[in-house]
Amino acid sequence: MSALKKRIVDLIRQEGPISVERYMALALGDPQHGYYMTRDPLGASGDFTTSPEISQMFGELIGLWCADLWLRAGQPALSLVELGPGRGTLMSDVLRATKAVTGFHDALQVTLVEMSPVLSEIQKKTLIDAHPRIEWVPTIAALPQKPTIFLANEFFDALPIRQFQKRNQGWHECLIGADDGADEDVRTGRDRRRCS
């Protein structure tokens, strides 16, 4: 049994079944063992790839859309925020494509919302010369209060969620539990039936 699985099973045995949201948050973001906290999952040596890693045109088009939106909004001071920026490839392409738009980079504060120390280091190397004002924050709670454009490529795919299922008795939240001698069992509340 992996260290993270043991930690989750111990937690369930102490507190009872946990929400899918809490399970996902632990599996992805546990500081010592979480999926995104301990590795670079992207690319040929990783588990998946995303559009920005395949073609720079994806980020360039998004960048030009951002610049056009900024121009139509009257060229305000702007926060450009990327949620879950992976390796920083999308933001690099966005910033490269918009360098020629007069005043756009001067108006920008770039913020990357990233919980992974591994990916933050890769992003810093990718974006070292891309823009003079880039900051990293671990949550959206630290974002500046000004007009903002959010970018979030594949961010919502890994966002911890609460899951509910309608049964004859009404709505029940799907929970993750552990049965003695077995792997985790997904079930609703105190009901031992599985959510499907």
Secondary structure, DSSP 8 states (H G I E B T S, - for coil): --HHHHHHHHHHHHH--EEHHHHHHHHHH-TTT-TTTS---BSTTSSB--HHHH-HHHHHHHHHHHHHHHHHTTS--EEEEEES-TTSHHHHHHHHHTTTSTTHHHHEEEEEE---HHHHHHHHHHTTTT-S-EEEESSGGG--SS-EEEE-TT-GGG-----EEEETTEEEEEEEEE-TTS-EEEEETT--S---
